[in-house]
């Protein structure tokens, strides 16, 4: 197009020059907008997705990062109400302070003299995370019963340690009445503990 006088200075087109809804997906050639053209924040790669707040983030929660398990078959007995270690223990080092640790315990238990029962506690290092849980051997409905071996005490605890240091989980028990003899891993019965690190939620 010819001009009279000086040619006008070119001015870049901006979004303010366009009316709403003028540019639609039908006017954009497929594959012409790449990730680097997006203004979204966060890491743009194959492990993230674009959230509604225009931020790239990893999928949230429930991602299993590692599993640690241990067992013991060493019998430990108790004749008092003082708590002692059962010998069942395992350690894990979380990869992030936002991770949660799912603790699964299956602890064998028996009373083989006296009318008593066992109380159990679960610890992370020196911190109790699992309260006092009374447990009487399965099938023990007669206070005079002896040599009763139960299928065992079990529990699951979702712990939030907020740590990336090595953590040691263990169980303790006592003789609930302080009479007779209570035992874990009675007659070499196995007890198990499993620790699962789960990625924190968004």
C-alpha angles and dihedrals in degrees: 000000000000121000132211109219123347121001111249117255113255113248120196115244113246134191089258089066092059126078118231115276094013092114109057133169089260090064094051118082112237114258096016097111114071131188092261089060092060121095094213118127127230132053113321109207144110093286097057139066133206112257126207091259090063094256128127111226141157119263108274133249138340098057110145109224105174143347128213124183138178140175139194134195098183111124117234121187134197133196097173141059091246112113117241135178116272092209091245109125143142136178132217135177112214116222093216138025088233093060122109124215118221108207117201119187132185109179124183115223138180142166114214101175134027132009103290145117139207133256118205135202132185121216138194102204102308095338119100110224101166114051128220111309116186114214129184119194113267112262093022101133096131115076089210094052116125134194092022113165118194129203086248147250118292136180144160123218128183104213126194105201098165090212143117093197125103109279126200120207122193144157131237131192142182141197100267097213099026092235131107118358131302123188144188121208086019112194090001095303110164127246122196138203126187126189121197124188110214123192114249122256122255 
